[in-house]
Amino acid sequence: MTTSKEVLSLYKQLLGKAAKFTDYNYRTYAHRRIVDAFKANKDLSDESIIKAKYNFGIDNLGMLQRQTTISQMFTFDKLVVERLEKHH
């Protein structure tokens, strides 16, 4: 049985990994996909479907780990939307 605590932990782990993308577009895309997927499945009640979705999330967590590691190997300049300069 997958508990809501485990699902919440997976959600936080996925968002944490997504935040490690160095590229703004990948980072925001991953964040948006994670949030949308969890919102779409928030009302699931069938335990077998919940378990399948949870296992899918665990697999994606591993994929995100690999992709963020690769992303950190090849860094680029920040985009204009990422640059925040303080004006005094």
Residue pairs with C-beta under 8 A, 6 or more apart in sequence:
1 47
1 51
2 47
2 50
2 51
2 54
6 54
7 50
7 54
10 54
10 57
10 58
10 61
11 34
11 38
13 61
14 34
14 57
14 60
14 61
14 64
15 31
15 34
15 35
17 30
17 61
17 64
17 65
17 68
18 27
18 30
18 31
18 34
18 64
18 68
19 27
19 31
20 27
20 68
20 71
20 72
21 27
21 30
21 67
21 68
21 71
22 71
22 72
22 74
22 75
22 76
23 71
23 76
24 78
24 79
24 81
24 82
25 79
26 67
26 71
30 64
41 53
44 50
44 53
